[in-house]
Amino acid sequence: MLQTRPRVALFVTCLVDLYRPNVGFSAIQLLEEAGCLVEVPAAQTCCGQPAYNSGDRTTAKDLARAVVDAFLPYDYTVVPSGSCGGMIAHHYPGLFGDDPEYRGKAEALAARTHELVSFLADVLGVAGVKARYEGTVTYHDSCAGLRELGIKQQPRQLLGSVEGLTLKELPDAEICCGFGGTFCVKYPDISTRMVTDKAAAIAATGADTLLAGDMGCLLNMAGRLKREGSPVKVRHVAEVLAGRVHEAPAIGDPS
């Protein structure tokens, strides 16, 4: 654990803000319990990834510049999303190849930007949490978190400390769910086939709950599971780690 209290800025993400605020509250709770001073910069906007993936570099740069200005003053930026975290940590510097001032700022921000669970385990040294979840869960590894940020064992390590929880590994957990941001819009038939295969793999585990670290993946998989009439509950891993599963219904559940 760190000896001083780091000043951490939470990058909430658009999907958490619009669809799942409980994930943001869970992230704040986990960070504060780990000894951080947490702030949520009011000036934050979209990270710019949709524009970036669509080839609109001008809009992506404008959004990235606003994020850099808002988050650079903090010790760390923490994101409850491997996708948005990967955008800031890996793609921001390259956006400003023709702007030395902002390239330097983007590089500085990228160096201290982390996905939530990775930050807890790898930077703060958190080995476990004080939470309880009665059920069997399976875990989907999101593409950006896994391949850009190296997030694999960290969520499993922390989930192993949750009382009452049993983890059943998901077959082909590292295969994309078919969301892929704008991919699912450009290639809907391929995306639907991929998430249908993913839903079948989830069912094969016998787990009652599906967890992941990215809201885009979770919304995509929850939608397919609901259409198929599956009873599997879908939640962000932070909600379970923080013990906040009773604060909001499962993703996709209107009750």
C-alpha positions as CSV (number, residue, x, y, z in Angstrom):
1,M,0.0,0.0,0.0
2,L,1.2,3.6,-0.6
3,Q,2.4,5.5,2.4
4,T,0.8,8.8,1.4
5,R,-2.7,9.4,0.1
6,P,-2.6,9.9,-3.7
7,R,-4.9,12.4,-5.3
8,V,-6.8,10.4,-7.8
9,A,-9.1,11.7,-10.6
10,L,-11.9,9.4,-11.6
11,F,-12.6,9.4,-15.3
12,V,-16.3,8.2,-15.2
13,T,-16.8,7.4,-18.9
14,C,-19.9,8.2,-20.9
15,L,-21.5,4.8,-20.6
16,V,-21.1,4.7,-16.8
17,D,-22.4,8.2,-16.5
18,L,-25.4,7.6,-18.8
19,Y,-26.3,4.0,-18.0
20,R,-24.7,2.8,-14.8
21,P,-23.8,5.4,-12.2
22,N,-23.5,2.7,-9.6
23,V,-20.2,1.7,-11.2
24,G,-18.8,5.2,-10.6
25,F,-19.9,5.1,-7.0
26,S,-18.4,1.7,-6.6
27,A,-15.1,2.9,-8.1
28,I,-15.0,5.9,-5.7
29,Q,-15.7,3.6,-2.7
30,L,-13.0,1.1,-3.7
31,L,-10.4,3.9,-4.2
32,E,-11.3,5.6,-0.9
33,E,-11.1,2.4,1.0
34,A,-7.7,1.9,-0.5
35,G,-6.6,5.2,0.9
36,C,-7.0,7.6,-2.0
37,L,-8.3,11.1,-2.1
38,V,-10.8,10.9,-5.0
39,E,-12.1,13.7,-7.1
40,V,-14.4,13.7,-10.2
41,P,-13.4,16.6,-12.5
42,A,-16.6,18.3,-13.6
43,A,-15.0,19.4,-16.9
44,Q,-14.5,15.9,-18.2
45,T,-16.0,14.8,-21.5
46,C,-15.9,11.8,-23.7
47,C,-12.4,10.4,-24.1
48,G,-12.9,10.7,-27.9
49,Q,-12.6,7.0,-28.8
50,P,-15.7,6.8,-31.0
51,A,-14.4,9.7,-33.1
52,Y,-10.9,8.2,-33.2
53,N,-12.2,4.8,-34.3
54,S,-14.3,6.4,-37.0
55,G,-11.3,8.3,-38.4
56,D,-12.4,11.7,-37.2
57,R,-9.1,12.8,-35.8
58,T,-10.1,16.5,-35.5
59,T,-12.9,15.8,-33.1
60,A,-10.8,13.2,-31.2
61,K,-8.1,15.7,-30.7
62,D,-10.5,18.4,-29.4
63,L,-12.0,15.9,-26.9
64,A,-8.6,14.6,-25.9
65,R,-7.2,18.1,-25.3
66,A,-10.1,18.8,-22.9
67,V,-9.4,15.6,-21.0
68,V,-5.7,16.3,-20.8
69,D,-6.4,19.8,-19.4
70,A,-8.9,18.5,-16.8
71,F,-6.9,15.5,-15.5
72,L,-3.2,16.4,-15.8
73,P,-3.1,18.1,-12.4
74,Y,-3.8,14.8,-10.5
75,D,-1.4,12.2,-9.3
76,Y,-3.3,9.5,-11.1
77,T,-6.3,9.1,-13.5
78,V,-8.3,6.0,-12.9
79,V,-10.9,4.6,-15.3
80,P,-13.5,1.8,-14.7
81,S,-13.0,0.8,-18.3
82,G,-10.2,-0.9,-20.1
83,S,-11.4,0.7,-23.4
84,C,-11.4,4.3,-22.3
85,G,-8.3,3.7,-20.2
86,G,-6.5,2.3,-23.2
87,M,-7.5,5.3,-25.3
88,I,-6.0,7.7,-22.8
89,A,-2.9,5.6,-22.0
90,H,-2.0,4.4,-25.5
91,H,-3.6,6.6,-28.2
92,Y,-3.6,10.1,-26.8
93,P,0.2,10.8,-27.4
94,G,-0.1,9.8,-31.0
95,L,-2.9,12.2,-31.6
96,F,-0.6,15.2,-31.0
97,G,2.3,14.4,-33.2
98,D,2.1,17.9,-34.8
99,D,1.6,19.6,-31.4
100,P,4.7,19.2,-29.2
101,E,3.1,21.0,-26.2
102,Y,0.1,18.7,-26.0
103,R,2.1,15.6,-27.0
104,G,4.2,16.1,-23.9
105,K,1.1,16.7,-21.7
106,A,-0.6,13.6,-23.2
107,E,2.4,11.5,-22.6
108,A,2.5,12.7,-19.0
109,L,-1.2,11.9,-18.5
110,A,-0.8,8.5,-20.2
111,A,2.0,7.5,-17.9
112,R,-0.3,7.8,-14.8
113,T,-3.6,6.6,-16.2
114,H,-4.8,3.2,-15.1
115,E,-7.9,1.0,-15.3
116,L,-9.6,0.7,-11.9
117,V,-8.9,-3.0,-11.0
118,S,-5.3,-2.8,-12.3
119,F,-4.7,0.4,-10.3
120,L,-6.0,-1.3,-7.1
121,A,-3.9,-4.4,-7.6
122,D,-0.8,-3.3,-9.4
123,V,-0.3,0.3,-8.1
124,L,-1.9,0.3,-4.6
125,G,-1.1,-3.3,-3.8
126,V,-4.6,-4.2,-2.8
127,A,-4.7,-8.0,-2.3
128,G,-8.3,-8.3,-1.3
129,V,-11.6,-6.6,-0.6
130,K,-14.2,-6.8,2.2
131,A,-17.3,-7.8,0.2
132,R,-19.7,-10.7,0.0
133,Y,-21.5,-12.0,-3.0
134,E,-23.5,-15.2,-2.8
135,G,-23.4,-16.8,-6.2
136,T,-21.3,-18.3,-9.0
137,V,-19.8,-15.8,-11.4
138,T,-18.0,-16.0,-14.7
139,Y,-15.7,-13.3,-16.1
140,H,-15.3,-11.9,-19.6
141,D,-11.9,-10.3,-20.5
142,S,-12.6,-7.2,-22.6
143,C,-10.3,-6.8,-25.6
144,A,-8.9,-3.4,-24.8
145,G,-8.3,-4.2,-21.1
146,L,-6.6,-7.5,-21.9
147,R,-4.5,-6.5,-25.0
148,E,-3.7,-2.9,-24.3
149,L,-3.5,-2.8,-20.5
150,G,-2.6,-6.4,-19.6
151,I,-5.6,-6.9,-17.3
152,K,-6.1,-10.6,-16.7
153,Q,-5.3,-11.9,-13.3
154,Q,-6.0,-8.7,-11.3
155,P,-9.9,-9.0,-11.3
156,R,-9.6,-12.7,-10.6
157,Q,-7.3,-12.0,-7.7
158,L,-9.6,-9.5,-6.1
159,L,-12.7,-11.6,-6.8
160,G,-11.0,-14.5,-5.0
161,S,-11.3,-12.4,-1.8
162,V,-15.1,-11.9,-2.0
163,E,-16.8,-14.1,0.5
164,G,-19.4,-16.5,-0.9
165,L,-18.3,-16.0,-4.5
166,T,-17.4,-18.9,-6.7
167,L,-15.6,-18.2,-10.0
168,K,-16.2,-20.5,-13.0
169,E,-13.9,-19.6,-15.9
170,L,-15.6,-18.7,-19.2
171,P,-14.6,-20.8,-22.2
172,D,-12.8,-18.5,-24.7
173,A,-13.0,-15.7,-22.2
174,E,-10.4,-13.7,-24.3
175,I,-12.5,-13.7,-27.5
176,C,-14.3,-10.5,-28.3
177,C,-18.0,-10.2,-27.4
178,G,-18.7,-8.5,-30.7
179,F,-19.3,-5.0,-29.4
180,G,-16.0,-3.3,-30.4
181,G,-17.4,0.2,-30.2
182,T,-18.3,1.3,-33.7
183,F,-17.6,-2.2,-35.0
184,C,-21.1,-3.4,-33.9
185,V,-22.6,-0.5,-35.9
186,K,-20.5,-1.1,-39.1
187,Y,-20.8,-4.9,-39.0
188,P,-24.0,-5.8,-37.2
189,D,-24.4,-9.3,-38.6
190,I,-20.9,-10.3,-37.6
191,S,-21.3,-8.6,-34.2
192,T,-24.6,-10.4,-33.6
193,R,-23.0,-13.8,-34.4
194,M,-20.1,-13.1,-32.0
195,V,-22.3,-12.1,-29.1
196,T,-24.5,-15.1,-29.7
197,D,-21.5,-17.4,-29.4
198,K,-20.5,-15.5,-26.3
199,A,-23.9,-16.0,-24.7
200,A,-23.7,-19.7,-25.4
201,A,-20.3,-19.9,-23.7
202,I,-21.7,-18.0,-20.7
203,A,-24.6,-20.4,-20.4
204,A,-22.2,-23.4,-20.6
205,T,-20.5,-22.3,-17.4
206,G,-23.7,-22.6,-15.3
207,A,-22.8,-19.3,-13.6
208,D,-25.7,-17.1,-12.4
209,T,-23.8,-13.9,-12.9
210,L,-21.6,-12.5,-15.7
211,L,-18.9,-9.9,-14.8
212,A,-16.6,-7.7,-16.9
213,G,-14.7,-4.4,-16.6
214,D,-16.2,-2.5,-19.6
215,M,-19.7,-1.2,-19.8
216,G,-19.8,-1.5,-23.6
217,C,-19.1,-5.2,-23.5
218,L,-21.6,-5.6,-20.6
219,L,-24.4,-3.8,-22.3
220,N,-23.8,-5.8,-25.5
221,M,-23.8,-9.2,-23.7
222,A,-26.7,-8.2,-21.4
223,G,-28.8,-7.3,-24.4
224,R,-28.2,-10.7,-26.1
225,L,-28.8,-12.7,-22.9
226,K,-32.0,-10.9,-22.3
227,R,-33.2,-11.5,-25.9
228,E,-32.5,-15.2,-25.4
229,G,-34.4,-15.3,-22.1
230,S,-31.4,-16.1,-20.1
231,P,-31.6,-15.7,-16.3
232,V,-27.9,-14.8,-16.0
233,K,-27.4,-11.5,-14.2
234,V,-24.9,-9.0,-15.6
235,R,-22.8,-6.6,-13.5
236,H,-19.6,-4.6,-13.6
237,V,-16.9,-6.2,-11.6
238,A,-16.5,-3.0,-9.5
239,E,-20.1,-3.4,-8.2
240,V,-19.3,-6.8,-6.7
241,L,-15.9,-5.8,-5.3
242,A,-17.5,-2.8,-3.6
243,G,-20.4,-4.8,-2.3
244,R,-22.9,-2.5,-4.0
245,V,-24.9,-5.1,-5.9
246,H,-28.0,-4.1,-3.9
247,E,-27.7,-0.5,-5.0
248,A,-28.9,-1.1,-8.6
249,P,-30.6,-3.9,-10.5
250,A,-28.5,-6.1,-12.8
251,I,-27.6,-4.5,-16.1
252,G,-30.5,-4.9,-18.5
253,D,-32.9,-5.6,-15.7
254,P,-35.6,-2.9,-15.6
255,S,-36.8,-3.8,-12.1
